[in-house]
Amino acid sequence: MAALSIIIPVYNEGKTIHQILDKIKAVQLMGNLEKEVVIVNDASKDDTEQAIQNYQSNNPALPIRYFKNPQNKGKGFSLRKGIAEALGDYVIIQDADLEYDPAEYNILLKPILDGFADVVYGSRFMGGRPHRILFFWHTIGNKVLTFLSNIGTNFNLSDMETCYKLFKREIIQQVKLNENRFGFEPEVTAKIAKIKGIRLYEVGISYYGRTYDEGKKISWMDGFRAIYCIIKYNFFA
């Protein structure tokens, strides 16, 4: 039976990992898809590993495959590991926090299951779904990075930096990725754009953003790395 692999990179999410897993467990996927959860623990320093193992023991009906990096490698490294291990027909990226809602998986799946798309991005900047109001400069930064990425890819995306990216597995597993941190987003977008005949769709999603006090991890330094990656992977790779 066809399945969706849900890739979750985690770092110090022991207090909330059960909440996102509960949301994933509750989702009824369209097309009778099964779920496969692939968790990659990036050498967390809190009780993340114990929390995941407890959840596995208490929820055997949710298929969870757990991996652990021997040392902290970064989000991009964990995503590459999770993607390589995915067994489902489709692969979606899911942050371990509560900023993105798994109840919206079907919104992203529909263009693929209807036969129109190979890749679907969930945009925080289109559609009428709820968005938490947070950081002005983060929003401007996201729009600038998306604009620069679009110049290189000739796409007209509204949200290149979104977490919610859904791929056919055979497509994403053929893409050679290198970035270990938050450069994953511009790198994968640039390399997807170079696949002949690729069909990329974008759908509106909600966004329940976190503050830094609540655990948000991305910084302005990651923005500079993203610009570097946009230039490197669009024009020199």
HELIX and SHEET records of a PDB file:
HELIX    1   1 ILE A   17  ALA A   26  1                                  10    
HELIX    2   2 MET A   30  ASN A   32  5                                   3    
HELIX    3   3 THR A   48  ASN A   58  1                                  11    
HELIX    4   4 LYS A   75  GLU A   85  1                                  11    
HELIX    5   5 PRO A  102  GLU A  104  5                                   3    
HELIX    6   6 TYR A  105  LEU A  113  1                                   9    
HELIX    7   7 PHE A  136  THR A  153  1                                  18    
HELIX    8   8 ARG A  169  ILE A  172  1                                   4    
HELIX    9   9 PHE A  184  ALA A  193  1                                  10    
HELIX   10  10 TRP A  220  PHE A  235  1                                  16    
SHEET    1   A 7 ILE A  64  LYS A  68  0                                        
SHEET    2   A 7 GLU A  34  ASN A  41  1                                        
SHEET    3   A 7 ALA A   3  VAL A  10  1                                        
SHEET    4   A 7 TYR A  90  ILE A  93  1                                        
SHEET    5   A 7 LYS A 165  LYS A 168 -1                                        
SHEET    6   A 7 VAL A 119  SER A 123 -1                                        
SHEET    7   A 7 LEU A 200  GLY A 204  1                                        
END                                                                             
